């Protein structure tokens, strides 16, 4: 397959995923985010690998644009590695959430390709964190690429990134985490601040008229 053919194929898959997304689940996700903010709660974004990068990006947007107090458990590498060293990988996210006094007003947002699998021993730290959040009474939101994973089966609201090609589940899941998080934070019920370039262009249009 030539680079051009691969690009066309990949982008067709992106289009197909966008068409198949469950907008009802997305709507519920938005409603939960608004509810958490209205009751003075916080959002904690949890991801591993590329999903951890998406978590960090989300914290920037949701704090700045939506005015929600939120954190990514992986943003402080010193604390994260200390907890891994002391508590082990499986419990490191839970220990972080415990230290942050996760409570009933708060929510966690799990960003993951598979969503955790106990039998395969994949993303056990996410599974442990989901259990802890449930015990604490916090809401569990998730964006994942696998409907049989732990997150999809136990989250209060889960947006599933549809599978359109078995060989590209990971890149599609991680790219659509970003798409969906931008969708949520830009929704009129969530956004409290306009993004910079939209504001600049609006000012230019006003001057021109």
C-alpha positions in Angstrom: 0.0 0.0 0.0 1.4 3.4 -1.0 1.7 6.2 1.5 -1.2 8.0 -0.3 -3.4 4.9 -0.2 -2.7 4.3 3.5 -3.5 8.0 4.3 -6.8 7.7 2.4 -7.6 4.4 4.2 -6.8 5.8 7.6 -8.8 8.9 7.1 -11.8 6.9 5.9 -11.6 5.0 9.2 -11.5 8.3 11.1 -14.7 9.4 9.3 -16.4 6.1 10.0 -15.6 6.3 13.7 -17.0 9.8 13.9 -20.2 8.6 12.2 -20.6 5.7 14.6 -19.9 7.5 17.9 -22.7 7.3 20.5 -23.8 10.9 20.8 -26.2 9.9 23.6 -23.2 8.7 25.7 -21.4 11.9 24.8 -24.3 13.9 26.0 -24.4 12.1 29.3 -20.7 12.7 29.7 -21.2 16.4 29.2 -24.1 16.5 31.7 -21.9 14.7 34.4 -19.1 17.2 33.9 -21.5 20.1 34.3 -23.0 18.4 37.4 -19.6 17.9 39.0 -18.6 21.5 38.5 -21.9 22.8 39.8 -21.5 20.9 43.1 -18.0 22.1 43.5 -16.3 18.9 42.6 -13.1 18.1 40.9 -12.1 16.0 37.9 -9.1 13.7 38.0 -7.8 12.4 34.6 -6.2 9.0 34.5 -4.3 7.6 31.5 -1.3 5.5 30.7 1.1 6.1 27.8 -0.5 8.2 25.0 -3.6 8.5 27.1 -1.6 10.1 29.9 -0.6 12.8 27.5 -4.2 13.3 26.6 -5.0 13.5 30.3 -2.4 16.3 30.7 -3.9 18.2 27.8 -7.4 17.8 29.1 -6.4 19.3 32.5 -5.1 22.4 30.7 -8.4 22.8 28.7 -10.9 22.0 31.5 -9.2 24.3 34.0 -8.7 27.2 31.6 -11.8 27.0 29.4 -14.3 25.3 31.7 -13.2 26.6 35.0 -13.2 23.2 36.7 -10.6 22.2 39.3 -8.9 19.2 37.8 -5.6 17.2 37.8 -3.8 14.5 35.9 -2.3 11.9 38.2 0.7 11.5 35.9 1.7 15.2 35.7 4.1 15.1 38.7 6.7 12.6 37.7 8.4 12.8 41.1 5.3 11.9 43.1 4.2 9.3 40.5 7.5 7.4 40.6 7.7 7.7 44.4 4.3 6.0 44.7 5.2 3.4 42.1 8.4 2.7 44.1 6.6 2.6 47.5 3.1 1.3 46.6 3.7 -0.6 43.3 2.4 0.1 39.9 -1.1 -1.5 40.5 -1.9 0.8 43.4 -0.1 4.0 42.4 -3.1 5.9 41.0 -5.3 4.8 43.9 -2.7 6.1 46.4 -2.6 9.4 44.5 -6.4 9.7 44.6 -6.5 8.8 48.3 -3.9 11.5 49.0 -6.1 14.0 47.1 -9.1 13.0 49.3 -11.3 11.9 46.3 -14.9 12.2 47.4 -18.6 12.1 46.4 -18.5 15.5 44.7 -15.6 14.5 42.5 -15.2 12.4 39.3 -12.4 10.5 37.6 -12.0 10.4 33.8 -10.4 7.2 32.6 -8.7 7.5 29.2 -7.6 4.1 27.9 -7.4 2.0 24.8 -8.5 -1.2 26.5 -9.9 0.1 29.8 -8.1 -2.5 31.9 -8.1 -6.3 31.9 -7.5 -8.3 35.0 -7.1 -11.6 33.3 -4.5 -10.2 30.9 -3.0 -8.1 33.7 -3.1 -4.9 31.6 -3.7 -1.5 33.2 -4.3 -2.9 36.6 -3.7 0.6 38.1 -6.7 1.9 36.3 -8.9 -1.0 37.5 -7.8 -0.4 41.1 -8.5 3.4 40.7 -12.0 2.7 39.3 -12.8 0.5 42.3 -11.5 3.1 44.7 -13.5 5.9 43.1 -16.7 3.8 43.3 -16.1 3.1 47.0 -15.5 6.8 47.5 -18.8 7.7 45.8 -17.1 9.6 43.0 -18.4 9.5 39.4 -16.5 7.4 36.9 -16.3 8.7 33.4 -14.4 6.9 30.6 -13.4 7.1 27.0 -12.1 3.8 25.8 -11.6 1.7 22.7 -12.8 -1.7 24.0 -16.3 -2.5 25.2 -15.2 -5.6 27.1 -12.6 -3.8 29.3 -13.1 -3.0 33.0 -13.7 0.7 32.4 -16.5 0.1 29.9 -18.2 -2.3 32.2 -18.0 -0.3 35.4 -18.0 3.4 34.5 -21.1 5.5 35.2 -20.7 6.9 31.7 -18.5 5.4 29.0 -17.9 6.7 25.5 -16.7 3.9 23.3 -14.5 4.6 20.3 -15.9 2.2 17.7 -13.5 -0.4 16.3 -13.2 -0.2 12.5 -9.9 -1.9 12.0 -8.3 -4.5 14.3 -4.8 -3.3 13.5 -5.4 0.4 14.4 -7.5 0.2 17.6 -4.8 2.0 19.7 -4.2 5.1 17.4 -7.9 5.6 16.8 -8.8 5.3 20.4 -6.1 7.7 21.6 -6.8 10.3 18.8 -10.6 10.2 19.5 -9.9 10.7 23.2 -8.6 14.1 22.2 -11.5 14.8 19.8 -14.1 13.9 22.4 -12.5 15.9 25.2 -12.3 18.9 22.9 -16.0 18.4 22.0 -16.9 18.3 25.7 -14.9 21.3 26.9 -16.2 23.4 24.0 -19.9 22.6 24.6 -21.7 25.8 25.5 -22.8 24.3 28.8 -19.2 23.5 29.8 -17.1 26.3 28.3 -16.9 29.5 30.3 -14.1 31.1 28.4 -13.6 31.6 24.7 -10.5 30.1 23.2 -7.8 32.7 22.2 -7.9 32.6 18.4 -11.7 32.6 18.2 -11.7 35.7 20.4 -9.0 37.4 18.3 -10.8 36.8 15.1 -14.1 38.0 16.6 -12.4 41.2 17.6 -11.0 41.7 14.1 -14.4 41.1 12.6 -16.0 43.7 15.0 -13.3 46.3 14.0 -13.8 45.6 10.3 -17.5 46.2 10.6 
